Amino acid sequence: MQLVLNTYGAYLSRRGELFQVKVKDQSTEISARKVRSILISTGAAFSSDAVQLAVEKNIDILFLDKYGDPFGRVWHGRPGSTTAIRRQQLAVAQTDLGVQLALGWIGRKFDNQIALLTRMRDRRTRLSAPLTEAIGSLKTLKEQTQDLAGNTCADTETSGIDTMRQSLLGLEGRAGRTYWEAVSLLLPVHHRFEGRSRNPGKDPFNCLLNYSYGMLYGIVERACLLSGLDPYIGFIHTDHYNKPSLVFDLIEQYRIWADETVLGLFSARKIKQDQFDKLKNGLTLNKEGKTVLIEAFTDYLDTAIRYRGRNITRRDSIQFDLHRIANDLLPQDTNEE
């Protein structure tokens, strides 16, 4: 489970092998064996003993700002696997092999978006025409991104790789505009939006989406650390100084889970205006809004799916994916299972 501290003034402490959470006059105890991670999204305090228990049990403590973006993490600091993985990751980061890997992740993102819009078209027949047009555009743009792979020559000079990255990011931008225009049509009329807005979101949908993406960033970064990948060595997003560039690359294939969760909340009419606080230039989630989103997204991520012949949660599938990537990066004579 994920332990969430979402109430201002909450205090996390330790009692033996238990985490103890105190909120005003109420106290709750949770076995450390049941906790996967601790999410702190508001002003809270914790004891050094609680931090020690988390480190001992390999439980990371993740801090989110008011927009849902991770700004800090308490982690044991030990490599998740052999350093050979990181050496090889760095070796391929500036070659076409790294871009080829990222192309596969982006292709999966396209497939996810197309599948979502196709399902929505079957349910919303009145939107059949605009959704069909968007699906067709996304399929074309996906083909163009895959054509980049075929245009990659054996020469791996940095300038060629940089040109390929720019082309890919340009196609991604066009696809994003097409996708979000279609998604907006799926919302109630009074909640439709004009494109993506980030930190702060200018409307309830973008506000919820930004926060859920922030949660997802934390999960993907944790999976990188556990699998031995360096989250700061990316293949496409290589120019983000002091940013987890590999997380930016990898998260693309999982964003659809946040999209589906937020769309589901609107469809179920669980989103109310009083779940948001107004800022000068947008909106932010208040405690009630965070509770609704965090519960829904956590439930979604902890739902079992079929993965390579076995049933595991969506959350765990990220870890399995990243372990496979790490193993594939290793030279064959040192490849680990």
Buried (B, 14 or more C-beta within 10 A) or exposed (E): EBBBBBBEEBBBBBEEEBBBBBBEEEEEEBEBEEBBBBBBBBEBEBEEEBBEBBBEBBBBBBBBBBBBBBEEBBBEEEEBBBEBBBEBBEEBBBBBBBBBBBBEBBBBBBBBBBEBBEEBBEEBEEBEEBBBEBBEBBEEBBEBBBEBBEEBEEEBEEEBBBEBBEBBEEBBEBBBEBBBBBBBBBBEEEBBBEEBBBBBBBBBBBBBBBBBBBBBBBBBBBBBBBBBBBBBBBBBBBEEEEEBBBBBBBBBBBBBBBBBBBBEBBBEEEBEEEBBBEBEEBBBBBBEBBBBBBEBBBEBBBEEEEBEEEEBBBBBBBBBBBBEBBBEBBEEEEEEE
